[in-house]
Amino acid sequence: MKAFVKIAYYFIAALLVGFFLAPYLWQLVTSLKPSEELANLPPLLPSRLVWQNYAEVFTGRPFARIILNSAVVASSTTLLCLALGSLAGYALAKLPVRRKGVILMMVLAVSMFPPIATVSPLYLIIRGLGWRDTYLALIFPYATFALPLAIWILTNFFKEIPDELTEAAVIDGCTPFQIFRRIFLPLAAPGVFTAAILIFIFAWNEFLLALTFTATENSRTIPVGIALFPGLHEIPWAEIAAASIIVTVPLILIVLIFQRRILAGLTAGAVKG
């Protein structure tokens, strides 16, 4: 009976992994297919591997600049959210702030507004500030939508840290900011990494605001850049697939490198000692 349960467990796990990997594998196969086989099924696998599709992504297009734009925007958004979110989370978790629950609910309410409902007023503000088609036009709106998530995650992490550490640090003469920087921030590293990965992925993949607030390759990000691949009379499916593989690899590497910290962050507080 135990052997049957174990086999069923691995079978279901394999099905789930295959289900989630199928779109990525399909894109990978498409990116390596010759153009004459793209619309033919079968064959499922390409008769020969065509690496030219990956070279074509960077030929005649400013795709390298677009990748740089996404890296700058996503990194800046992540750093801004972590800087503000960690301070706010520490204050809500450990400092004597009145009505913490109300404040936290108001912060989370910001993320409840659908982005499409805020595009018009944000566009008017950004145009009035002269930020359209710049990095700032994306970094600050992205931070606005991602900051509630960072505050929520980091507040819960700071709450898990014993208050006795604060009391001991106060006795040693530490200021609240020193306690935050030297004690709480290092101990909350799993939560910081978890928030950082989620925010970075959000900023890396966001499409609607990037489409609205950018106009040229000076600030255009990856989702918009790939969406503009189709020409007037044809859609370069193989190049689109190759581009999607190229821009997904960095996210996969980041998750693989920091998977232990991410797992620790997502499961922190799930089990009480």
ZIBEL-V789076 format. One record per residue. SS is DSSP state (H for helix, E for strand, - for the rest). OMEGA is omega in degrees with one decimal (NA if undefined). D_CENTER is the distance of its C-alpha to the mean C-alpha in Angstrom with 1 decimal. Layout:
SS/OMEGA/D_CENTER ; SS/OMEGA/D_CENTER
This chain:
-/179.3/42.2 ; H/179.5/39.6 ; H/178.9/39.3 ; H/179.1/38.7 ; H/179.8/36.0 ; H/178.7/34.3 ; H/179.1/34.6 ; H/178.8/33.2 ; H/-179.4/30.3 ; H/179.0/29.4 ; H/178.9/30.1 ; H/178.0/27.8 ; H/179.1/25.0 ; H/177.6/25.7 ; H/-179.8/25.6 ; H/178.6/22.2 ; H/178.4/20.8 ; H/179.3/22.6 ; H/-177.3/21.4 ; H/179.7/17.7 ; H/-174.5/18.4 ; H/179.5/20.8 ; H/-179.6/18.7 ; H/178.6/17.3 ; H/177.5/20.9 ; H/176.5/22.3 ; H/179.6/20.3 ; H/178.2/21.4 ; H/179.7/25.0 ; H/-178.0/25.0 ; H/-177.8/23.8 ; -/-178.0/26.9 ; -/169.5/29.4 ; -/-175.8/32.2 ; H/-177.7/32.2 ; H/-178.7/35.4 ; H/-175.3/33.8 ; -/-176.6/30.7 ; -/-177.6/32.6 ; -/177.9/34.7 ; -/1.1/34.0 ; -/7.7/35.6 ; -/177.3/35.0 ; -/179.4/31.6 ; -/-179.8/31.3 ; -/177.3/32.1 ; -/175.3/35.7 ; -/-178.6/34.5 ; -/-179.6/31.2 ; -/179.3/30.4 ; -/-177.9/28.2 ; H/-179.3/29.2 ; H/179.0/26.4 ; H/176.8/23.9 ; H/-178.9/26.3 ; H/179.2/26.7 ; H/-177.2/23.1 ; -/-178.5/24.0 ; -/178.6/27.5 ; -/179.0/28.3 ; -/176.5/24.8 ; -/-172.4/22.9 ; H/177.2/19.9 ; H/177.6/19.7 ; H/179.9/19.5 ; H/176.4/16.8 ; H/177.5/14.6 ; H/178.1/15.7 ; H/-179.6/14.8 ; H/179.8/11.1 ; H/179.7/11.2 ; H/-177.9/13.1 ; H/-177.9/11.2 ; H/179.9/7.7 ; H/-179.9/9.8 ; H/177.7/12.1 ; H/-179.4/9.9 ; H/-179.5/8.6 ; H/179.2/12.3 ; H/-179.6/13.7 ; H/179.2/11.9 ; H/-180.0/12.9 ; H/-179.2/16.4 ; H/-176.7/17.1 ; H/179.6/15.5 ; H/177.8/17.4 ; H/179.4/20.6 ; H/179.4/20.4 ; H/177.8/19.6 ; H/179.9/22.5 ; H/-178.6/24.8 ; H/-176.8/24.2 ; H/-168.3/24.6 ; H/-177.2/27.5 ; -/-179.1/29.3 ; -/179.2/32.0 ; -/-178.9/30.3 ; -/175.9/32.0 ; -/-179.7/30.4 ; H/-179.2/27.2 ; H/179.6/26.5 ; H/179.9/27.1 ; H/-179.3/24.8 ; H/178.0/21.9 ; H/177.6/22.6 ; H/177.0/22.8 ; H/180.0/19.4 ; H/179.8/17.9 ; H/178.9/20.0 ; H/-177.5/18.0 ; -/-179.5/15.0 ; -/179.2/17.7 ; -/177.0/18.6 ; -/-178.1/17.4 ; H/-177.8/16.0 ; H/-178.9/19.0 ; H/-177.3/21.4 ; H/-176.0/20.3 ; H/-176.4/20.1 ; H/178.8/23.8 ; H/177.7/24.2 ; H/179.0/21.2 ; H/179.5/22.6 ; H/178.9/26.0 ; H/-177.6/24.8 ; H/178.4/22.9 ; H/178.3/25.9 ; H/178.4/28.2 ; H/-177.7/26.5 ; -/-176.9/26.7 ; -/-175.0/22.9 ; -/-178.8/22.6 ; -/173.4/21.4 ; -/177.4/20.1 ; -/-177.9/16.9 ; H/-179.8/17.8 ; H/179.7/17.8 ; H/-173.8/14.0 ; H/-176.3/13.1 ; H/173.8/15.1 ; H/177.6/14.4 ; H/179.7/10.6 ; H/178.9/11.6 ; H/-178.4/14.0 ; H/-176.9/11.9 ; H/-176.3/9.3 ; H/177.7/12.3 ; H/178.0/13.9 ; H/179.8/11.4 ; H/-179.8/11.7 ; H/-179.3/15.4 ; H/-178.6/15.9 ; H/-174.4/14.4 ; H/175.6/16.2 ; H/179.2/19.3 ; H/179.2/19.8 ; H/179.9/19.5 ; H/178.0/22.0 ; H/-178.5/24.3 ; H/-178.2/24.6 ; -/-174.7/26.1 ; -/178.0/29.9 ; H/-180.0/31.6 ; H/177.6/34.3 ; H/177.3/32.2 ; H/-179.2/32.2 ; H/179.2/35.9 ; H/179.8/36.7 ; H/178.1/34.7 ; H/178.0/36.5 ; H/179.7/39.8 ; -/175.3/39.0 ; -/179.9/38.5 ; -/173.0/34.8 ; -/178.1/33.4 ; H/180.0/30.5 ; H/176.3/28.2 ; H/176.7/29.5 ; H/179.2/29.0 ; H/-172.4/25.4 ; H/-172.2/24.8 ; H/-174.9/27.1 ; H/-171.2/26.8 ; H/-177.5/24.0 ; H/176.1/21.1 ; H/-178.9/22.0 ; H/180.0/22.7 ; -/-177.9/19.3 ; H/177.8/17.5 ; H/178.0/16.0 ; H/178.1/14.5 ; H/179.0/13.3 ; H/178.6/11.5 ; H/178.7/10.1 ; H/-178.3/8.9 ; H/-179.0/7.6 ; H/-178.1/5.6 ; H/179.5/4.2 ; H/-179.4/4.2 ; H/179.4/3.4 ; H/177.4/1.4 ; H/-178.2/3.3 ; H/-179.5/5.4 ; H/-173.0/5.8 ; H/-174.1/6.9 ; -/-173.9/8.7 ; -/-170.0/12.3 ; H/-178.5/14.9 ; H/178.5/14.8 ; H/178.5/14.5 ; H/-175.1/17.4 ; H/-170.0/19.4 ; H/178.3/19.1 ; -/-178.0/19.4 ; -/-178.2/22.6 ; -/178.8/23.0 ; -/177.4/21.3 ; -/-179.3/21.5 ; -/-177.4/18.1 ; -/-177.1/17.1 ; -/-170.5/13.6 ; H/-178.0/13.1 ; H/179.2/12.9 ; H/179.3/16.0 ; H/178.6/17.6 ; H/179.3/17.6 ; H/-179.3/18.9 ; -/177.1/21.7 ; -/-176.6/22.9 ; -/177.2/25.6 ; -/-177.2/28.9 ; -/-173.0/31.8 ; -/-179.6/33.5 ; -/176.8/31.1 ; -/-177.6/27.6 ; -/-174.1/26.6 ; H/-178.1/24.9 ; H/179.4/25.1 ; H/176.0/23.5 ; H/178.4/20.7 ; H/178.7/20.2 ; H/178.7/20.4 ; H/179.8/17.9 ; H/176.4/15.3 ; H/-178.0/16.2 ; H/-174.8/16.0 ; H/177.7/12.5 ; H/-178.1/11.3 ; H/179.0/13.3 ; H/179.3/11.3 ; H/178.7/8.3 ; H/180.0/11.3 ; H/179.6/13.0 ; H/-179.5/10.5 ; H/179.9/10.5 ; H/-178.6/14.3 ; H/-174.4/15.1 ; -/-173.4/13.6 ; H/-179.5/14.3 ; H/178.8/17.2 ; H/178.8/15.6 ; H/179.4/12.8 ; H/177.1/15.7 ; H/179.5/17.7 ; H/-176.9/15.3 ; H/-176.9/14.9 ; H/-178.9/18.7 ; -/178.9/20.0 ; -/-179.1/22.7 ; -/-179.5/23.1 ; -/178.6/26.5 ; -/179.5/29.0 ; -/NA/31.4
